[in-house]
Amino acid sequence: MVTDFNYGADEYDAEGNEEPKALPEGSETMPYIDESPTMSPQLSARGQESGDGVSPTPTDGLGTGGERDAGKGLEMRKLVLSGFLASEEIYINQLEALLLPMKPLKATATTSQPVLTLQQIETIFYKIQDIYEIHKEFYDSLCPKVQQWDSNVTMGHLFQKLASQLGVYKAFVDNYKIALETAEKCSQSNYQFQKISEELKVKGPKDSKESHTSVTMEALLYKPIDRVTRSTLVLHDLLKHTPADHPDYPLLQDALRISQNFLSSINEDIDPRRTAVTTPKGETRQLVKDGFLVELSEGSRKLRHVFLFTDVLLCAKLKKTAVGKHQQYDCKWYVPLADLVFPSPEESEHCPQVHVIPDHELEDMKMKISAIKSEVQKEKANKGQSRAIERLKKKMFENEFWLLLNSPAIPFRIHNRNGKSYLFLLSSDYERSEWREAIQRLQKKDLQAFVLSSVELQVLTGSCFKLRTVHNIPVTSNKDDDESPGLYGFLHVIVHSAKGFKQSANLYCTLEVDSFGYFVSKAKTRVFRDTTEPQWNEEFEIELEGSQSLRILCYEKCYDKTKLNKDNNEIVDKIMGKGQIQLDPQAVQTKNWHMDVIEMNGIKVEFSMKFTSRDMSLKRTPSKKQTGVFGVKISVVTKRERSKVPYIVRQCIEEVEKRGIEEVGIYRISGVATDIQALKAVFDANNKDILVMLSDMDINAIAGTLKLYFRELPEPLLTDRLYPAFMEGIALSDPAAKENCMMHLLRSLPDPNLITFLFLLEHLKRVAEKEPINKMSLHNLATVFGPTLLRPSEGESKVHLTLASDIWSHDVMAQVQVLLYYLQHPPISFTELKRNTLYFSTDV
């Protein structure tokens, strides 16, 4: 158990700056090569047709059952190899394009008007010819094996030979930086060479529509570096799908070992450390409140420990110390409370604009953290080595620290009347309100302005370590093993009513829950106008990810346009009251509703809640009746309607595109549960008033109805049969092999499922185009819809994982990635897809 703030301090200082990993000389241009098999390069090229090329896609036999038999493994091997071969062809074409100008340049080098000297040519094109010959020989040997594929094909020796020639790449990498610099200098001094290096013609793959593409020399010089990583990824994939008793298995293992050692040798890390000195302690000022906040300082985010004393606000960072030394704080700034003011939104226009990290990056990081948590649990269950567990915990801390630093976006501005302003970013309006109220309470006393001498400041800062009440950064890596991991699943909350308001107002509530160490707003009631006793009676379903607390905030809605700040994240509505309750697993894990009241500043908010664990909420229950549409097979519904896409899907999508595509949080914000149930009933009854009801209904309820329809299908839209194959396909590291596999799987879907999926896919892409307004990125949409479209039905969920967080990190993460893959893919047409010869190749 790690108890101090300095966990992971080898990589982080208290400002949250990652210390640079030292690379070989010239790290400005030397790229870092990722050894991790999970970090596959992003898919970049458009799909390209291929007729009788090197990779005919199999039409059956992939993933039709859950069992990992040898035949299926060999089928996956073929997909991996055919994809890799297509990208190898592109790589060879790129190397050819790079070599093309070398001969004429050499020819002019000995004339009276050379473009480049022989020395410059040797430096820029160093080892390219050797690399080209190695890969040409490899390609020529592998191609016939893939074209004449059978289960006895062996090719491990080819990969082993390729790996044994990596010494050539080492020489190339060592020369890479100087090659780039030389090419750049020559471009600046020689117009002829500049023209050549700006537009090198790369031949398109066989049977491709594009005959040539233009690429810069700089881009092509990077390709060999990228290729080493690609080859290592492919070896991972091949080993995964090669039976251990296959003759290729030991050869591929050897090739992978050589490749990984090579990658490690060119990515040597140097770990610089810093030390600090101790300072005297003392001082009697009373500490009222302290905690970790993110400060926006000089354009970058820094984690600060903020201390509120009876007469001063002090912002500090924890200094890194040598082992065995006392930890100390370093004061960044302080403001006497007598001089502290909160600027209004109008006064803070000169403050820096807040750079908000895209949601998909935050979601990616959450998934990484969840995956590491599962690994830690597995290591513990298997009585793994403590060193391995510590290494995983350290990695988890780094990722959680990044999330803590980059997720807050609500501005909290502090101004010193004597000039300087400071800006904190918080993740929750509740937290901002707590800080503001605590400061305002102290300011009611008779406070004096003052200036601390350097000794006084040193003494005050020294006392912070002893007096602090918050000892650890709020991340799960700092929790004791026996502490509650929190709840994973769905919390159903009905916000009933509120009373205790002195005068009529326009009132609404928001609900916040904690996950990954910080609070986020999850739901919002409608505004109840001009009342002292609002009756909302709205139900929400809130997803919990290790949550331990629920907060309710009650606001008065501000309709005064002059007070609306230009800054998107500024909340100008007035908080009338706020309260928090602990989510006790014993109390909430019952099937019945649990009624409660939160008291806040004389206001009482009445609400009910019940909790459904994740594994309970994942069950699909087929409808016993074959009328209606909910819980009925999609093929039955489309046949009955004589439609290609179910009527409910078409109508909900049409309504969302008509008036909900710019709605903030569309598909993420919960609709009112009673509205969704009402819509479900009219669609099931095929009521003639459906269209009238849709046009009057809250748009979040319509979005919720569409999600509920897919969630209640008796089997997922992407089918139980293909689920194991989707999980394997998305885990492939090589983009070309993944493309081959993922398109083949779509082709294997029944027509109603495929047409409906493609219809939904294009709709979700249109929603994401409005991301600047609706805040819904492709990643957000994949997170919402992935499990809904892929989660297998009850009978297929054979694996029962003990921890709810395991279910989240393993299954849900992969389901999100599958949908995200298709969302990020160029448009997929039903007719093109159904041509079995279609092959999508991928640039390297």
C-alpha positions in Angstrom: 0.0 0.0 0.0 1.4 3.4 -1.0 0.4 6.2 1.3 2.3 9.2 0.3 1.8 11.7 -2.5 5.1 10.8 -4.1 3.9 7.5 -5.6 5.2 7.3 -9.1 7.4 10.4 -8.4 10.2 9.0 -10.6 8.1 10.1 -13.6 6.2 13.0 -12.2 6.9 16.1 -10.3 4.2 17.7 -8.3 3.2 19.9 -11.2 2.2 16.9 -13.1 4.9 17.3 -15.8 6.0 14.0 -17.2 9.8 14.0 -17.1 11.1 13.4 -20.6 12.2 9.9 -21.5 15.7 10.3 -22.9 16.1 8.9 -26.3 19.2 8.4 -28.5 20.9 11.7 -29.4 18.6 14.2 -30.9 15.3 13.3 -29.3 13.6 16.3 -30.9 13.2 14.4 -34.2 13.9 10.9 -33.1 10.5 9.2 -32.8 9.8 7.0 -29.8 9.0 3.4 -31.0 6.2 1.7 -29.1 6.9 -1.9 -28.0 3.4 -2.5 -26.7 1.4 -5.0 -28.8 -1.8 -3.1 -27.8 -0.7 0.2 -29.4 -1.5 -0.5 -33.0 -0.9 2.3 -35.4 -4.1 4.2 -36.4 -5.9 3.1 -39.5 -5.2 5.8 -42.0 -5.8 4.8 -45.6 -9.1 4.5 -47.4 -10.4 1.1 -48.3 -9.1 -0.1 -51.7 -10.6 -2.8 -53.8 -8.7 -5.8 -54.8 -9.8 -8.4 -57.3 -7.6 -11.5 -57.4 -4.9 -10.0 -55.3 -2.9 -11.7 -52.6 -5.6 -11.9 -50.1 -8.9 -13.5 -51.0 -11.1 -13.2 -48.0 -12.6 -16.4 -46.7 -16.3 -16.6 -46.9 -17.0 -18.9 -44.0 -15.5 -20.7 -41.0 -14.6 -17.7 -38.9 -15.9 -17.4 -35.4 -19.1 -19.5 -35.9 -18.7 -21.1 -32.5 -17.0 -19.9 -29.3 -14.4 -22.6 -29.1 -10.7 -21.9 -30.0 -10.1 -24.9 -32.2 -7.0 -25.2 -34.4 -9.0 -24.7 -37.7 -10.2 -21.4 -36.5 -6.7 -20.4 -35.4 -5.4 -21.2 -38.8 -8.2 -19.2 -40.4 -7.2 -16.2 -38.3 -3.6 -16.7 -39.3 -4.5 -16.4 -42.9 -6.4 -13.2 -42.3 -3.4 -11.8 -40.4 -0.9 -12.8 -43.1 -3.0 -11.6 -46.0 -3.4 -8.2 -44.4 0.3 -8.0 -43.6 1.2 -9.0 -47.1 -0.9 -6.2 -48.6 0.8 -3.6 -46.3 4.2 -5.2 -47.1 3.5 -4.5 -50.8 2.8 -0.9 -50.1 6.0 -0.6 -48.0 8.1 -2.0 -50.8 6.5 0.5 -53.2 7.4 3.3 -50.8 11.0 2.1 -50.5 11.2 2.0 -54.4 9.9 5.5 -54.6 12.6 6.6 -52.2 15.3 4.9 -54.2 14.1 6.2 -57.5 15.9 9.6 -57.4 19.1 8.1 -55.9 20.5 6.9 -59.3 20.1 10.1 -61.2 21.4 12.1 -58.2 24.5 9.9 -58.1 25.0 10.4 -61.8 25.0 14.2 -61.5 27.3 14.1 -58.4 30.4 13.6 -60.6 29.4 16.3 -63.1 30.3 20.0 -63.0 26.8 20.8 -61.8 26.0 18.3 -59.0 22.6 18.5 -57.2 24.0 16.8 -54.2 27.5 15.5 -53.3 28.1 11.8 -53.0 28.5 12.2 -49.3 25.1 13.9 -48.9 23.5 11.1 -51.1 25.1 8.4 -48.9 23.8 10.1 -45.7 20.2 10.7 -46.9 19.7 7.2 -48.5 21.8 5.3 -46.0 20.8 1.6 -45.9 17.6 2.1 -47.9 18.8 -0.2 -50.7 19.6 -3.0 -48.2 16.3 -2.7 -46.4 14.5 -2.8 -49.8 16.3 -6.0 -50.8 15.5 -7.7 -47.5 11.8 -6.9 -47.8 11.6 -7.7 -51.5 13.0 -11.2 -50.8 10.7 -11.7 -47.8 7.6 -10.6 -49.9 8.5 -12.8 -52.9 8.8 -15.8 -50.5 5.7 -15.2 -48.5 3.3 -14.3 -51.3 2.9 -17.7 -53.0 2.4 -19.3 -49.5 -0.5 -17.1 -48.8 -2.0 -17.4 -52.3 -1.8 -21.2 -52.2 -3.0 -21.5 -48.6 -3.6 -24.7 -46.7 -3.3 -25.8 -43.1 0.2 -27.2 -43.6 1.8 -23.9 -44.8 4.8 -22.9 -42.8 6.4 -19.5 -42.9 8.0 -19.0 -39.4 11.5 -19.4 -40.9 10.8 -16.3 -43.2 9.9 -14.1 -40.1 12.9 -15.5 -38.2 15.2 -14.5 -41.1 13.6 -11.1 -41.3 14.1 -10.6 -37.6 17.7 -11.7 -37.9 18.4 -8.9 -40.4 17.3 -6.1 -38.0 20.9 -5.0 -37.6 20.4 -3.1 -40.9 17.5 -1.2 -39.2 19.7 -0.4 -36.2 22.2 1.3 -38.6 19.3 3.1 -40.3 17.8 4.4 -37.0 21.2 5.6 -35.7 21.6 7.6 -38.9 17.9 8.8 -39.1 18.3 12.2 -37.4 21.3 13.2 -39.5 19.6 11.9 -42.7 16.6 14.2 -42.0 18.8 17.2 -41.2 20.9 16.7 -44.3 17.8 16.4 -46.5 16.4 19.6 -45.0 19.6 21.6 -45.5 19.9 20.4 -49.1 16.3 21.3 -49.8 16.9 24.9 -48.5 20.1 25.3 -50.5 19.1 23.5 -53.7 15.8 24.2 -55.5 16.1 21.1 -57.7 16.4 18.8 -54.8 13.6 20.6 -53.0 11.2 19.9 -55.9 12.3 16.2 -55.9 11.9 15.7 -52.2 8.5 17.4 -52.0 6.8 15.0 -54.4 8.0 11.4 -54.6 5.6 9.2 -56.6 4.6 6.0 -54.8 3.0 3.2 -56.9 -0.4 2.1 -55.8 -1.0 -1.6 -54.8 -1.9 -4.1 -57.5 -5.6 -3.8 -58.6 -5.9 -0.5 -56.8 -7.9 2.3 -58.3 -5.0 4.7 -57.5 -2.0 4.3 -59.8 0.3 6.7 -57.8 0.2 8.9 -54.7 2.6 11.8 -54.0 4.5 11.6 -50.7 7.3 13.8 -49.3 10.8 12.4 -48.7 10.6 13.2 -45.0 7.4 11.0 -44.7 9.0 8.1 -46.6 12.2 8.3 -44.5 10.0 7.6 -41.4 8.5 4.5 -42.9 11.3 2.0 -42.0 11.0 3.1 -38.3 7.3 2.6 -38.4 7.7 -0.8 -40.1 9.7 -2.4 -37.2 6.8 -1.7 -34.9 4.4 -3.1 -37.5 6.3 -6.4 -37.9 6.4 -6.9 -34.1 2.6 -6.3 -33.9 2.1 -8.9 -36.6 4.3 -11.5 -34.8 2.1 -11.0 -31.7 -1.0 -11.6 -33.8 0.4 -14.7 -35.5 1.6 -16.3 -32.3 -1.8 -15.7 -30.7 -3.5 -17.7 -33.5 -0.8 -20.4 -34.1 -1.3 -23.7 -32.2 1.6 -24.3 -29.8 2.4 -27.7 -31.5 2.6 -26.1 -35.0 6.1 -26.1 -36.5 6.0 -22.3 -36.9 5.4 -21.6 -33.2 9.0 -21.8 -31.9 10.3 -19.9 -35.0 7.7 -17.1 -34.5 8.6 -16.9 -30.8 12.2 -16.5 -31.6 11.5 -13.8 -34.2 9.3 -11.9 -31.7 12.0 -12.1 -29.0 14.6 -10.7 -31.4 12.2 -7.9 -32.5 11.3 -6.9 -29.0 14.9 -6.9 -27.9 15.7 -4.7 -30.9 12.9 -2.2 -30.0 14.1 -2.1 -26.4 17.7 -1.4 -27.5 16.6 1.7 -29.4 14.3 3.0 -26.7 16.6 3.0 -23.7 15.1 5.1 -20.9 17.1 7.3 -18.6 15.4 8.2 -15.3 16.6 11.6 -14.0 15.9 12.3 -10.3 15.7 15.5 -8.3 16.3 16.1 -4.6 15.0 18.7 -2.2 16.0 20.1 1.2 13.9 20.1 4.4 12.7 23.3 6.1 11.8 24.1 9.7 8.2 23.6 10.9 5.9 25.7 13.1 3.2 28.4 13.1 -0.3 28.5 14.7 -2.6 29.7 12.1 -5.7 27.5 11.9 -6.2 25.4 8.7 -9.8 25.5 7.7 -9.8 23.5 4.4 -7.3 21.9 2.1 -7.3 19.8 -1.1 -5.8 19.1 -4.5 -6.9 21.4 -7.3 -5.7 21.8 -10.9 -4.3 25.3 -11.7 -4.0 26.6 -15.2 -0.6 28.3 -15.0 1.2 29.7 -18.0 -1.1 27.8 -20.3 -0.5 24.4 -18.8 -2.3 22.3 -16.1 -0.5 21.9 -12.8 -1.7 19.8 -9.8 -1.6 22.0 -6.7 -2.3 21.5 -3.0 -4.4 24.4 -1.9 -4.6 25.4 1.8 -7.2 27.8 3.2 -6.1 29.3 6.5 -8.2 31.6 8.7 -6.8 34.7 6.9 -4.9 33.5 3.8 -5.3 31.2 0.8 -2.0 29.5 0.0 -1.3 27.5 -3.2 1.6 25.0 -2.9 3.1 22.1 -4.7 4.7 19.1 -3.1 8.4 19.1 -3.7 10.1 15.8 -4.7 12.5 14.6 -2.0 15.2 12.0 -1.8 14.4 8.7 -0.1 14.2 9.0 3.7 13.9 12.8 3.7 10.8 14.6 4.9 8.4 15.8 2.2 8.0 19.5 1.9 5.7 22.0 0.1 6.9 24.8 -2.1 4.6 27.9 -2.0 3.6 29.0 -5.5 1.6 32.0 -4.4 -0.6 33.2 -1.6 -3.5 35.8 -1.3 -4.5 37.3 2.0 -8.3 36.8 2.3 -8.7 40.6 2.9 -7.4 41.1 -0.7 -9.2 38.1 -2.3 -12.2 38.7 -4.6 -14.1 36.5 -7.0 -14.4 38.1 -10.4 -17.8 38.0 -12.0 -18.0 36.4 -15.5 -18.0 39.9 -17.1 -14.8 40.8 -15.3 -13.0 37.6 -16.2 -13.0 38.1 -20.0 -9.3 38.7 -20.0 -8.7 35.3 -18.3 -7.1 32.7 -20.5 -9.5 30.5 -22.5 -9.8 27.0 -21.0 -8.4 24.3 -23.3 -10.7 21.3 -22.8 -9.3 17.8 -23.5 -11.6 15.9 -25.9 -13.9 13.4 -24.2 -12.6 10.5 -26.3 -9.1 11.0 -24.9 -10.5 10.9 -21.3 -12.6 7.8 -22.1 -9.5 6.1 -23.7 -7.6 6.7 -20.5 -10.4 5.4 -18.3 -10.4 2.2 -20.3 -6.6 1.8 -19.9 -7.0 2.3 -16.1 -9.8 -0.3 -16.0 -7.7 -2.8 -17.9 -4.7 -2.3 -15.5 -7.1 -2.7 -12.5 -8.1 -6.1 -13.9 -4.5 -7.1 -14.4 -3.7 -6.2 -10.8 -6.7 -8.3 -9.6 -5.5 -11.2 -11.7 -2.0 -11.0 -10.4 -3.3 -11.0 -6.8 -5.6 -13.9 -7.5 -2.7 -15.9 -9.0 -0.5 -14.9 -6.1 1.7 -13.0 -8.6 5.0 -11.4 -7.8 4.8 -8.3 -5.7 7.2 -6.6 -8.1 4.9 -7.2 -11.0 1.9 -5.8 -9.0 3.9 -2.7 -8.0 4.8 -2.1 -11.6 1.2 -2.3 -12.6 0.1 0.0 -9.7 2.7 2.5 -10.8 1.4 2.5 -14.3 -2.1 2.8 -13.0 -1.1 5.8 -10.9 0.5 7.5 -13.9 -2.7 7.1 -15.9 -5.0 8.1 -13.1 -2.8 11.1 -12.4 -3.1 12.2 -16.1 -6.9 11.8 -15.9 -7.1 13.9 -12.7 -5.0 16.6 -14.3 -6.8 16.7 -17.6 -10.5 16.1 -16.9 -11.5 19.2 -14.9 -13.0 22.0 -17.0 -15.2 24.2 -14.7 -13.3 27.5 -14.0 -12.8 28.8 -10.5 -11.2 32.2 -10.6 -9.4 33.9 -7.7 -8.4 37.6 -8.0 -6.0 39.6 -5.7 -7.2 43.2 -5.6 -3.5 44.2 -5.9 -3.4 42.9 -9.4 -2.8 39.2 -10.1 -5.5 36.6 -11.0 -5.4 32.9 -10.7 -7.5 30.2 -12.4 -8.3 26.7 -11.1 -10.2 24.1 -13.1 -12.6 21.8 -11.2 -14.6 18.8 -12.3 -17.6 19.6 -10.2 -19.7 22.7 -9.5 -20.3 21.2 -6.0 -16.6 21.4 -5.2 -16.3 25.0 -6.6 -19.3 26.0 -4.4 -17.6 24.5 -1.3 -14.4 26.4 -1.8 -16.2 29.7 -2.5 -18.5 29.4 0.5 -15.7 28.5 2.9 -13.7 31.6 1.8 -16.8 33.8 2.0 -17.5 32.6 5.5 -14.0 33.6 6.7 -14.2 37.0 4.9 -17.2 38.0 7.1 -14.7 38.4 10.0 -12.6 41.5 10.4 -9.6 40.6 8.3 -6.4 42.6 7.9 -4.3 42.9 4.7 -0.6 41.9 5.2 2.5 40.8 3.5 4.5 37.8 4.7 8.2 38.0 5.1 10.2 35.3 3.5 10.8 33.6 6.9 7.1 33.8 7.8 6.2 32.3 4.4 8.7 29.5 4.9 7.3 28.7 8.3 3.7 28.8 7.1 4.5 26.5 4.1 6.5 24.2 6.4 3.4 23.8 8.6 1.3 22.6 5.6 2.7 19.1 5.7 1.9 18.6 9.3 -1.5 20.2 9.2 -2.9 18.9 5.9 -6.1 16.8 6.1 -5.9 15.5 2.5 -2.8 13.3 2.3 -3.2 11.5 -1.0 -4.0 12.4 -4.5 -7.6 11.1 -5.0 -6.8 8.1 -7.2 -7.6 4.5 -6.6 -4.0 3.5 -6.6 -3.7 5.3 -3.3 -6.5 3.2 -1.7 -5.9 0.4 0.8 -6.7 -3.0 -0.5 -9.5 -3.5 2.0 -11.2 -0.2 1.1 -14.5 -0.4 -0.8 -13.9 -0.4 -4.6 -17.2 1.4 -5.0 -20.3 0.4 -7.0 -20.2 -0.7 -10.7 -23.6 -0.8 -12.4 -26.6 1.4 -12.8 -28.2 3.7 -10.1 -31.8 4.5 -10.8 -32.8 7.8 -9.1 -36.2 9.5 -9.0 -36.0 13.2 -8.0 -39.4 13.8 -6.5 -39.7 17.3 -5.1 -38.2 20.1 -2.9 -39.5 22.5 -0.3 -38.1 25.2 2.0 -37.6 28.0 -0.6 -38.4 31.5 0.7 -39.7 32.8 -2.6 -40.8 31.6 -6.0 -38.0 30.8 -8.5 -37.2 28.8 -11.6 -35.7 25.7 -10.1 -33.9 22.5 -11.3 -31.5 19.9 -9.9 -28.4 18.2 -11.1 -27.0 14.8 -10.0 -23.2 14.1 -9.6 -21.4 10.9 -8.9 -17.7 10.2 -8.3 -15.7 7.9 -10.6 -11.9 7.7 -11.2 -11.2 10.0 -8.2 -13.4 13.0 -9.2 -17.1 13.9 -9.5 -18.9 14.4 -12.7 -22.4 15.7 -13.5 -24.6 12.9 -14.8 -28.2 14.1 -15.0 -30.3 17.2 -14.8 -34.1 17.7 -14.2 -36.2 20.0 -16.2 -36.7 23.6 -14.9 -39.8 24.0 -12.7 -41.0 27.6 -13.3 -42.0 30.2 -10.7 -42.6 28.0 -7.7 -41.5 27.5 -4.0 -42.4 23.7 -4.1 -41.1 22.2 -7.4 -42.6 18.7 -8.2 -40.1 17.1 -10.7 -40.9 13.4 -10.3 -38.3 12.5 -12.9 -36.4 9.2 -13.1 -32.8 8.8 -14.3 -30.5 5.9 -14.9 -26.9 6.8 -13.9 -24.0 4.5 -14.8 -21.6 4.0 -11.8 -17.9 3.3 -12.3 -16.5 2.6 -8.9 -18.8 5.3 -7.3 -19.1 5.8 -3.6 -21.2 9.0 -3.3 -24.2 10.8 -4.9 -24.5 14.6 -4.8 -27.6 16.6 -5.5 -27.3 20.3 -6.4 -30.4 22.6 -6.6 -30.1 25.7 -8.8 -32.1 28.8 -9.7 -32.1 29.1 -13.5 -30.6 32.4 -14.8 -32.3 33.8 -17.8 -30.4 37.1 -17.8 -28.5 37.2 -21.0 -26.0 39.8 -19.7 -24.7 37.3 -17.1 -24.0 34.5 -19.6 -20.3 34.1 -20.0 -18.6 33.4 -23.3 -16.7 30.6 -21.6 -18.7 27.4 -22.2 -17.8 25.9 -18.9 -18.9 28.8 -16.7 -22.0 27.9 -14.8 -23.8 31.2 -14.0 -27.0 29.7 -12.4 -27.2 30.3 -8.7 -26.8 27.3 -6.4 -29.6 27.3 -3.9 -28.5 24.3 -2.0 -26.3 21.1 -2.2 -26.0 17.8 -0.4 -24.2 14.5 -0.6 -24.9 10.9 0.5 -22.7 7.9 0.7 -23.8 5.0 -1.6 -23.8 2.2 1.0 -23.6 -1.1 -1.0 -25.8 -2.9 1.6 -28.5 -0.2 1.6 -28.8 0.3 -2.1 -28.4 -3.3 -3.4 -32.0 -4.2 -3.0 -34.6 -4.7 -5.7 -36.9 -2.1 -4.0 -36.8 1.6 -4.2 -35.2 3.3 -1.2 -36.6 6.7 -0.3 -34.4 9.5 1.2 -34.2 13.2 1.9 -31.2 15.5 1.5 -31.2 18.7 3.6 -29.3 21.6 2.2 -29.3 25.2 3.5 -32.9 24.8 4.9 -34.1 23.2 1.6 -35.2 19.6 1.6 -35.0 17.5 -1.6 -36.9 14.3 -1.7 -35.6 11.4 -3.9 -35.7 7.6 -4.3 -33.1 5.3 -5.6 -32.3 1.7 -6.3 -29.2 0.0 -7.7 -28.7 -2.7 -10.4 -25.3 -4.4 -10.5 -23.7 -4.5 -13.9 -24.1 -8.2 -14.4 -27.8 -8.0 -13.6 -28.3 -5.0 -16.0 -26.6 -6.9 -18.8 -29.3 -9.5 -19.2 -31.3 -9.6 -22.4 -34.8 -11.0 -21.9 -36.7 -12.1 -25.1 -40.3 -11.0 -25.3 -42.8 -13.9 -24.7 -45.2 -12.3 -27.2 -44.3 -12.1 -30.9 -46.4 -8.9 -31.5 -44.9 -5.5 -30.8 -41.2 -4.7 -31.5 -39.4 -4.7 -28.1 -37.7 -8.0 -27.2 -38.6 -9.4 -30.7 -36.0 -10.7 -33.2 -35.1 -8.0 -35.7 -35.7 -10.5 -38.6 -39.3 -11.1 -37.4 -40.0 -7.3 -37.1 -38.6 -6.4 -40.6 -40.4 -9.3 -42.2 -43.7 -8.3 -40.6 -43.3 -4.7 -41.5 -41.9 -5.5 -45.0 -39.1 -3.1 -44.3 -35.3 -3.2 -44.4 -34.9 -1.2 -41.2 -37.4 -1.5 -38.3 -39.9 1.4 -38.2 -39.0 2.3 -34.6 -35.3 2.8 -35.6 -36.2 4.9 -38.6 -38.7 7.1 -36.7 -36.4 7.7 -33.7 -33.4 8.6 -35.9 -35.5 10.9 -38.0 -36.8 12.8 -35.0 -33.3 13.0 -33.4 -31.9 14.4 -36.7 -34.8 16.8 -37.0 -34.5 18.5 -33.6 -31.9 16.7 -31.4 -28.7 16.6 -33.3 -27.4 19.8 -31.6 -28.7 18.8 -28.2 -25.8 18.7 -25.7 -25.1 15.1 -24.6 -27.7 13.6 -27.0 -27.7 9.8 -26.3 -25.5 10.3 -23.1 -28.0 12.3 -21.0 -30.7 10.1 -19.6 -34.3 10.7 -20.8 -37.1 10.6 -18.2 -37.8 6.9 -17.6 -41.6 7.3 -17.6 -41.5 9.1 -21.0 -39.4 6.2 -22.4 -41.8 3.6 -21.1 -44.7 5.5 -22.7 -43.0 5.6 -26.1 -42.2 1.9 -25.7 -45.9 1.1 -25.2 -47.1 3.1 -28.3 -44.5 1.5 -30.5 -45.4 -2.0 -29.2 -49.1 -1.3 -29.8 -48.3 0.2 -33.2 -50.5 3.1 -32.1 -51.6 5.6 -34.9 -50.7 8.5 -32.6 -47.0 7.6 -32.6 -45.9 10.5 -34.8 -47.8 13.1 -32.8 -46.4 11.7 -29.6 -42.8 11.7 -31.0 -43.1 15.4 -32.1 -44.2 16.4 -28.6 -41.8 14.2 -26.6 -38.5 15.4 -25.0 -35.7 14.5 -27.4 -33.6 12.7 -24.7 -36.6 10.3 -24.1 -36.7 9.5 -27.9 -32.9 8.9 -27.9 -33.4 6.7 -24.8 -36.2 4.7 -26.5 -33.9 3.9 -29.4 -31.1 2.7 -27.0 -33.7 0.6 -25.1 -34.9 -1.0 -28.3 -31.4 -2.3 -29.1 -30.7 -3.2 -25.5 -33.9 -5.3 -25.3 -33.3 -7.3 -28.6 -33.3 -11.0 -27.7 -29.9 -11.2 -29.2 -27.5 -8.3 -29.9 -27.7 -6.6 -33.3 -24.2 -7.9 -34.2 -25.3 -11.5 -33.1 -24.3 -14.0 -30.4 -22.8 -16.3 -33.1 -20.2 -13.7 -34.2 -19.5 -12.1 -30.8 -16.3 -14.2 -30.1 -14.9 -13.4 -33.6 -15.6 -9.6 -33.1 -13.6 -9.8 -29.9 -10.7 -11.6 -31.7 -10.8 -9.3 -34.7 -10.6 -6.1 -32.7 -7.7 -7.5 -30.7 -5.6 -7.8 -33.9 -2.7 -5.4 -33.9 -1.9 -5.2 -37.6 -4.3 -2.7 -39.3 -4.5 -4.6 -42.6 -5.3 -7.9 -40.9 -7.9 -6.2 -38.7 -9.5 -4.5 -41.7 -9.8 -7.8 -43.5 -11.3 -9.5 -40.5 -13.7 -6.8 -39.5 -15.2 -6.4 -43.0 -15.5 -10.2 -43.3 -17.5 -10.2 -40.0 -19.9 -7.5 -41.2 -20.5 -9.5 -44.4 -21.4 -12.5 -42.2 -24.3 -10.7 -40.5 -27.9 -11.5 -41.6 -29.2 -8.9 -44.0 -31.7 -7.1 -41.6 -29.0 -6.8 -38.9 -26.4 -5.5 -41.4 -28.7 -3.0 -43.1 -29.9 -1.7 -39.7 -26.4 -1.5 -38.4 -25.1 0.5 -41.4 -28.2 2.8 -41.1 -27.4 3.5 -37.4 -23.7 3.9 -38.2 -24.3 6.7 -40.7 -26.7 8.4 -38.3 -24.1 8.3 -35.4 -21.5 9.8 -37.7 -23.8 12.7 -38.5 -24.4 13.2 -34.8 -20.6 13.3 -34.2 -20.2 15.9 -37.0 -22.0 18.3 -34.6 -19.5 17.5 -31.7 -18.5 21.2 -31.2 -22.2 21.9 -30.3 -23.5 18.6 -28.9 -20.2 17.5 -27.2 -20.8 14.0 -28.5 -17.6 12.6 -30.2 -17.4 9.3 -32.0 -15.8 7.9 -28.9 -18.7 9.1 -26.7 -21.2 7.5 -29.0 -19.2 4.2 -29.2 -19.2 4.1 -25.4 -23.0 4.6 -25.2 -23.9 2.2 -28.1 -21.0 -0.4 -28.1 -22.3 -2.7 -25.3 -26.0 -2.1 -26.5 -25.2 -3.5 -30.0 -22.7 -6.2 -29.0 -23.3 -7.5 -25.5 -24.2 -11.2 -25.8 -27.5 -12.6 -24.5 -27.7 -14.5 -21.3 -27.1 -18.0 -22.7 -23.9 -16.9 -24.5 -22.3 -15.2 -21.5 -20.6 -18.3 -20.3 -17.7 -16.6 -18.5 -18.8 -15.3 -15.1 -16.3 -12.8 -13.8 -16.2 -12.2 -10.1 -15.7 -8.4 -10.1 -18.1 -6.1 -11.8 -15.1 -3.9 -12.7 -13.6 -7.0 -14.5 -16.8 -7.2 -16.7 -16.4 -3.5 -17.4 -12.7 -3.6 -18.3 -12.7 -6.8 -20.4 -16.0 -7.0 -22.3 -17.3 -3.4 -22.4 -13.9 -2.0 -23.4 -13.7 -4.4 -26.4 -17.4 -3.7 -27.4 -16.7 0.0 -27.4 -13.6 -0.5 -29.6 -15.5 -2.6 -32.1 -18.2 0.1 -32.7 -15.5 2.8 -32.7 -13.6 1.0 -35.4 -16.7 1.0 -37.7 -17.5 4.7 -36.8 -14.0 5.8 -37.7 -14.1 3.8 -40.9 -14.8 5.5 -44.3 -18.5 4.9 -45.4 -19.3 1.2 -45.8 -21.9 0.4 -48.5 -24.1 -2.7 -48.3 -23.7 -3.7 -52.0 -19.9 -3.1 -52.0 -19.6 -5.2 -48.8 -21.6 -8.1 -50.2 -19.1 -8.5 -53.1 -17.0 -11.3 -51.6 -13.9 -10.3 -53.5 -13.7 -6.9 -51.9 -10.5 -6.4 -50.0 -9.6 -3.4 -47.9 -5.9 -2.7 -47.8 -4.2 -0.3 -45.4 -1.3 2.1 -45.7 1.6 1.4 -43.3 
